[in-house]
Amino acid sequence: MTGYYGRPVLKEPVWTWEVPCYFFAGGMAGAAAPLALAAEMRGERGLARRAWLVALAGVGASPMLLISDLGRPERFHHMLRVFKPTSPMNMGSWILSATGTAIALGAARSVLGWFPRAGRLAGATAVLGPALSTYTGVLVADTAIPAWHEARRELPWVFAAGSAMSAGAAVTLAGGGAPAQRLALAGAAGELASTTLMERRLGELGEPYREGEAGRFERAAKALTAAGGLLMATRRRRSGAGMMLAGAFATRWSIYKAGFQSAADPRYVVEPQRARAAARADARSPGA
């Protein structure tokens, strides 16, 4: 199937490499913040400090990656001039700003002892972290790109699980204990399960996730995640954590490239439309 005069039906996304890096860094930060808050509530100050630092590193890199992709710093500021719940990108800007402020204050109180009252209150708002980890899945699904839009049921779960895995693995590398390892292992299991279910449900529409550059990264992601989880479960924690971090990033990159590949092939755009039109016609037919 070809498009009009050989041109694709959809334009490819304009996002650059900074976007999947942001998906990874922001997701890691969003999952590390609740881990830090839970550790503080249990009195595990060492684990809390490590988790806050991981969250701070991720949320500190996130605005720079977004601004680099946008090209001009003021564009990020301009997204905060309105509050539009129907726009995942606008809401994501607010979520990143609010969660970033909370993480910065929480980390300053936990690590340096600064802002004890404000830091305690801000730390409690770290419950916004899961929103930071998952809104990007909603964002990519709320587009016309077939590989993303048709996977709208699973993508938030994929992003949530990958964020948990990367946060747990990063805190483990920083010297975190058993809670961080359990978070990483749970995230690894969730990511493997959700990506497999997504590809099976999509059927032919899931081909972009299995072919080309996206397919290579998808296979690498599953291998790294599975091997990393096995190593961590057998007490080779640092080696396992490093592989799980690489697996989480590879999954993000695979999803990113699958969007480009599906937009370039008119078949993935036209066939779902034909299937929906046929289903509506069958529903309206007298014998239905």
Secondary structure as UniProt FT lines:
FT   HELIX           4..6
FT   HELIX           18..41
FT   TURN            42..43
FT   HELIX           45..70
FT   HELIX           73..78
FT   HELIX           79..81
FT   TURN            85..86
FT   HELIX           88..107
FT   HELIX           108..112
FT   HELIX           116..124
FT   HELIX           125..128
FT   HELIX           129..141
FT   HELIX           146..149
FT   TURN            150..154
FT   HELIX           155..173
FT   TURN            174..175
FT   HELIX           178..202
FT   HELIX           203..206
FT   HELIX           207..210
FT   HELIX           212..233
FT   TURN            234..235
FT   HELIX           237..264
FT   HELIX           266..284
FT   TURN            286..287
//
